[in-house]
Amino acid sequence: MLVFFISVYGFLVMFVLPSLSRNRREQRPDAPILAFAGRGLMAASATGACLALSAAAWGSLIH
């Protein structure tokens, strides 16, 4: 199941980030759903980083 979520996350990142950067380069407004997806990816990345840091800290406390 984790592989599925990682694959979906990867495909979304490969679509959303280039689309947002192209819109910025061409000075066009972003579509609302594209901006929402970008914010969701940012939140997912921050959550994953916090979980990884928490797991590392917890692991260092146990040993």
Protein Blocks (a to p, Z undefined) as FASTA:
>chain_A
ZZmmmmmmmmmmmmmmmmmmmmmmnopacdfklmmmmmmmmmmmmmmmmmmmmmmmmmmm
mZZ
